């Protein structure tokens, strides 16, 4: 195991190599992400400059169209020429507002646009004045109109120059932004090439590492697997030894109980016989006429018989008896036992859940005595659950390794640790009317069949009995 840990420490340099490569790729990714954001930003600014230039050009075009419409009216004297003119002012204002909004973050351009707005307003005012002078002179060209036209052309030239300056400024910005876009694009290309190179180097590093460490890792995995198998084997051995120890202690405890029972029977029955003989002698001497004495003699005989019966029950519960063996399926055995407890189960409204094995699981047992053992467990479970809502008795059978297992589980109040350790002791009971020999008899019957019985319980979570018998071949 120390060798395995040493190899794991030796892998640190490879983890560091992968870590460095990972952080380099992560850095390349974030750099690419940042460069892309810059590229998008520069692209947006380029588009912004193009919009400014385009809108200025359209606005200038609208101004020229307005001038054309007015001249057409003066030349042809047809009012129809003025219809498009009347909308050109609003269009020019709308386009101007768009440009003003687009350049709101540029103080220099804003200042130029402010002056441009004054010139545009003056030009449209001159248009109106020219139309008015022309109409007032009966649509005849006059000297004042000619002078006004000269002034209008000067303002128009001023507007054209202002627009040209604005567009040239945006063109310079456009060139600058195009250059920045090119640099950003070159940066992205460089980062991409670096990322590809890092990835390629990482692949080479991983391949070399894999070839170098594959054999060592394979050996390490084999050692770990062997160690796990050994550990599992030892755990299984300990578990098996613990189970056998519990069974041996159970057998020893049962044997000791039997010896104590026989000793008690011998030590109690001898003086009890003398008491009975003395009582019979006194009864003959007193005679039948003394009613009070007769009543006392009957009391002595009755309690003497009761003591004798208790001793007989204790001896029977701890004594192996001769078995009349027959072959039967554990599933049929449980069903027959359930029939004898059916009345109690129905009265207490207990739900019976069967989880029988579908395969063959036959045992060679004394059917009547095994049924007594099973019935004691089932009745105890029924009485423990009582008439509680949701009470359930689960009966399960399994065939495992030439053994037949019977599992009887209830969802009653369960047992505490003290009750669990004393469960098979004679005369131990938690029932007000029980004699405490039922489970002792059950244990005697199971052990007499060379079987095993165990119990598990947690307070408030019911009791689980497991009976293991040899399968009949």
N, C-alpha and C positions, 0 to 999 in steps of 0.2 A: 504493500500500500504506500510505503514511503517513496518507492521508485515511481509510482504513478504521480504522486504529488510533485516530485522533483521534475518530471517531464512537463507537468502542467505549468510549473514556474518557468521552465525553459521556453515555453511558447510565448512568453511575454513580449519578446522582441518582435515576433510576427504580428501580434496584436497591435503593437505600437506602429509597425509598418503600415498595417491596414488603416489604423487610425489617422496617420499622417496623410495617406492617400485619400481617405474619406474627407478630411478637412480641406485638402487642396481642391478636391472636386466641388465641395460645398462652397469654397471661396470663389471658384470659377463660375459656379451657378449664380451666386449673388452678384458677381461682377457683370455677368451677361445680362442678368435681370436689370441691374442699374443702367447698363449701357443701352439696353432696349428702351428703357424709360426715357433716357436722354434722347435717343433717336426719335421716339414718338414726339417728344417735346419739340425738338428741332423741326420735325416734319410739320407739326402744328404751326410753328412760327413761320415756316416757308409758305404754308397755305394761307396764313394770315396776311403776309406781305402781298401775295398774289391777289387776294381779295381786295386789298386797299388799292392796288394798281388798277385792277379791273373796274372797280366802282368809280374811281376818279376818271377813267377813260370814258365810261358810260355817261357820267355826269357832264363831262365836257361835250360829249356827243349830243346830249339833250339840249345843252346851251346853243350849240351850232344849229340844231334842228329848229329851235325857237327863232333864231336869227333868220334862217331860211324861210320860215313861215311868214315872218313880218315883211321881209323883202318881196316875197311872192305877192303879198297883199298889196304892197305899194306899187308894184309893177303892173299887176293884173287888175287891181281895184276890185277883186272878188273877195267878199267876206268869208267864203268857204275856206280860204287859206288860214284864217285865224282860229278855226276850230281846233286843230291839233296843238296850236300854240298855247291855248288856255290851260292845257293839262301838263305842259312841259315844266312849268314852274314848280308844281307839286312834286313831279318826278325828280326834278333836280334837288329839291329840299330833302326828299326821302333818301336819295342816294348820298347826299351830303351828311345826313344824320347817321347813316350806316358807317361811312368813313370816319366820322367823328367818334363813334362808339368803338370802332376797331383800333383807333390810335389813342385811346383814352389814357394808356400807360406811357405815352410819349409826349412829354411837355413841349418839345421843339416842334413836332408835327401839329400839335394842338394849337400852338401859336400861329403857325402858317395857315391852318384851316380857319381860324378866327378872322384873319385878314381876307382870306379867300371868300368867306361868307359875305363879308361887306361888299366885295367887288361883284359877286353874283347878284346880290340884292340890288346894287346900283345898276347892273346891266339890265335886269328885268324892269327896273324903274324907267330906264331909258327906252326900252321897248314900248312901254305904255305911253310914254311921252311922245314918241315918234308916231304912234298910231293916232293919238289925240290931235297932234298938229296936222297930220295928213287928213284926218276927218274934218277938222275945223276949216281947212282950206279947200273944201269940196273935192277932197281926194286928188289934190294937185301938189306936186313937189315944189317946195318953197326953199328959200335960202336958209331959213331957220331949221328946216328938216335936214338940209344938207350938212349944216354945221353939227346938228345933233348926231347924225350918222358918223361924222368924223370922230366925235367924242366916244360914240358907242364902240367904234373899231379900236380905239385906244384902250378902253376898258376890257374889251374882248382879248386883246393881245396880253394885257396884264394878267387876266384870268388864265390864259393859255400858259404863260410863263410860270405862274404860281403852281398850276397843276403839274407842269413839267418838273419843277423843283421837288414837289411832293413825291412824284413818281421816281425821280432819280434817287431820292433819299431811300425810298423803299427798295429800289433795285440794289443799292449798296448793301442794305440790310439783307436782301435776298442772297446776294453773293456771299456775304459773311456767314449766313445761316447754312447755305449750301456747303461751304467749306467745313463748318462744324459738323454737318451731317456726314460728310465724307470721313472726317476724323473719327466720329463715333462708329460709323460702319467699319472702318479699319480696326478700331479697338475690339468690336464684337468679333470680327474675323480672327484677330489674334487670340482672343480669349477662347474662341471655339477650337482653334488649332491646338492651343495649350491643353484644353480639356481633353481633346482626342489623344494627345500625346500622353497625358497623365493616365487616361483610361488604358491605353496600350501598354504603358509601363506597369500598371497595376495588374493587367492580365498576365504579363510575363512574370511578374513577381509572384502572383498567385499560383501559376503553373509550376514554377521552380519550388515554391514552398510546398505545394501539394506533393510533388515528386519526392521531395526530401523528407517530408514528415508522414507520408502515407503509411509507410511500413511501421514507423514508431507508433503512430496512432492506432494502427491495427493491433499491434502487440499490446498497447495499453488497454484497448477495448476488450481484448481477450482476457487480460489479467483482471480487469474490473468484473467481467462476466463470471470468471472462475471464483473471484472473491465473493460475488453476490450469491453464487450457487452454494459455496461453502457456508456462507452466513445463513442462507435459507435452510440448508440441511441441518445446521446446528439449532436453528430456531424450531424446526419441525421436531428434532430429537428432544429438545427441551420441553416442547409442548406435549409430545407423546409421553415423556417421562413424568411430566406434571400430572397429566391425565391418569397415568397408571398409579402414581403416588396417591392421587385422590381416591381412586378405586380401592387401592390397598388399605388406605386409612378407613374407607367406608366399610370394607370387609372386616378389618380389625375391630372397628367400633361395633359392628353388628355382632361379631363373635364375642366381644367383651360383654355386650348387653345380654347375649344368651347365657354366658357364664354367670353373670350377676343374677339374671332371672332364675336360673336353676338353684343358685345358692340361696336366694331369697325364698324360693318355693320350699326348699328343704328346711331352712331355718324357721319359716313361718308355719309350715304345715305340721311339724312335730308338736310345738306348743299348742297349736290350734286343735289338734287331735286330743291332747290332754284336757284342754278346756271343754271340748264337747263331751268327753267321758265323765269329767267331773260334774258338768251340768246335768247329764243323764242320771248320775248317782244321786245328786242332790234332789232331782225331781222325784226319784223313787222314794227317798226318805221323807220328803215333805208330804207327798201324796197329792191326789188330784183335787182335794177340797179347798186348797188355798188358791183362790183366783189371782191374787196379786203375784204370788210366786210363779204361777203358771204363765202369766203374762210376761214376766221377766225371763223365764226359761225360753219362751218363744222368741223373744227379742235376741237372746244370745244365739240361738240356733239360726235365726234369719241372718244376722250379721256375720256369723261364722261361715254360712253358706256363700254369702256375698264375697267375703275375703277369699274363700277357696276358689270361687269362679273367676275373680280378678287374677289370682295366681295362675289358674289354668289358661286364661286368655293371654297372659303375658308369656307363658311357656309356649303356647301355640304360635304366637307372633314371632318368636325368635328361634323356632325349631324347624329344621328342614324335614320335610315329609316325603314320602314316596310319590312319584308322579306317574300319572296315566297319560302317556304322550300320544298325540295325534297330529297329523300334518294339516295345516290350515293357512289360508292367506291372511295377512295382517289386515287387509282392507275388510274382509268378511268378519274378522275378529272384532274390529272396531264397530262395524255396523250392528253386530249382535249385541255388543255391550251397550250401544246407544239405545237400542230398543228397550232395555231394562231401565234406562234412565229417562226415557221419553216423557213420562208424566211430569217429572220434576222440571225438565227442560221447557215443556209447553207451559206449565203454570207460571214460570218465571220469565216467559216471553224472550227466551235466549235464542239468538240466531246461530245456527250451527254451520260452519264453513268447512268443507272437506277439500283437502289438497292431497288426494291419494296418488301414489305412483301408478303410472300406466303399465309398467312392466311387472314381471313376476316377482313376488316377494313373499314366499311361503316360509313358515316356521314350524318346527316340531315342538309342541308345548302341551301342557296339561290345560286344555281349553277352559275348563271351569275355574281353575285357580287363577289363570291369567286374566280372565274376565273379572274376577273379584278385584285383582290389582288395578286394572284399568277403571273399573266402576268406582273404586275408592277415589281415584284422582279426579274423574269426571264429576262425581257428586261434590267433592270439595270445591271444585271450580264453580259449579252451579250455585252452591251455598255462598261462596265468596262474592260472586257477582250480584246475587239476589235478583230483585225485580227492577233493576236499573235500566233506564232507557239506553239503547245502543249496546247492550251486553252481547258479546260474541264469544263463542267457543270454537276454536280452530283446531281441527284434527288433520295432521299431515303424516304421510308415510314416505319413506325413502329406502332405496336399495343401494348400499355403498360398500364395496370391498367385502362381499360375502356376509354383510351384516344388514339386518332389517331394522330401521329406526322408526319409532313411533313418537311423534311430537304432539303434545297436548298443551294448548296455550289458551289462557283466558285474559280478558282485559279488565279484570277486577282491581281491587285496591292494592294488590301486591303484598310483599312481605318486607319487614325490615331485616337488617343483617343478623340480629340475634335470633329471630324466628327462623331465618334461613338455615343457620348453622344447627339448630335443634330440631329441624323439621321431622326427622325420622326417629327421634328419641321416643321411647315408650311413655305414654301418659302426658306427652306434651301436646297441648291443644289450645287454640284461641276461641274455640266454640263453647258456649255455655253448657251444652248438653253432650258434648263429645267425650269419649273415654281416652282419646289420644293414642289409640292403637291402630287406627286405619292405615296410616302411611307406613307404620312399622311392619304391618302384615304385608303391605304392598312391596316394601323393600325385601322382605323375607322371600316372597314368591318369585321376584325377579332374580335375586341371587341364587335361589334354589334351581332356577333354570339356566344358571351360569351366564346370566345377562348382566346388564349395567343399567343403573338409573341415576339420573342427575337432575338438578333443578336450578333454574336461574330466575331471579326476580329483582325488581327495583320497586321501592315504595311508590305506589300510585300508578304503576305501569303493568300490573298483572303478573302472572306466574307462568313459567314455561318449563314443563316436564319433558325429558328426553329419555326414552327407554330403548336400549339396544339389545337385540337378540340375534343369535346365529341363524343365518338362512338355512333352510332345509334343502339339501341337494337331491 
